[in-house]
């Protein structure tokens, strides 16, 4: 299990994030209002990259847009979870879907880019 710890990085980060948002929700749920503007940061970064370095192909443009949308959803989950509680059924379902999507994307990206040494 220890040998494959990097393969489970997204799930570990998501679990820690779930606990942190639960604690912040219990302590001060109004923190969500301060974190809410951060949800648009990934789209801003995507727009800046698109402006500075235009994509050379349509597939690159599509992948960049999909990545920006996925990261925006993940970042927007944090203030929503802090405000409504990560235990709320809709918020928990969103956490589960985002975690599964991140884990699958992580495993696919690792298999395409790294050689595992055994």
Secondary structure, DSSP 8 states (H G I E B T S, - for coil): -GGGGGGGHHHHHHHHHHHHHHHHHHHHTTHHHHHGGGGGHHHHHHHHHHHHS--SSHHHHHHHHHHHHHHHHHHHHHHHHHHH-TTSHHHHHHHHHHHHHHHHHHHHHHHHH-----
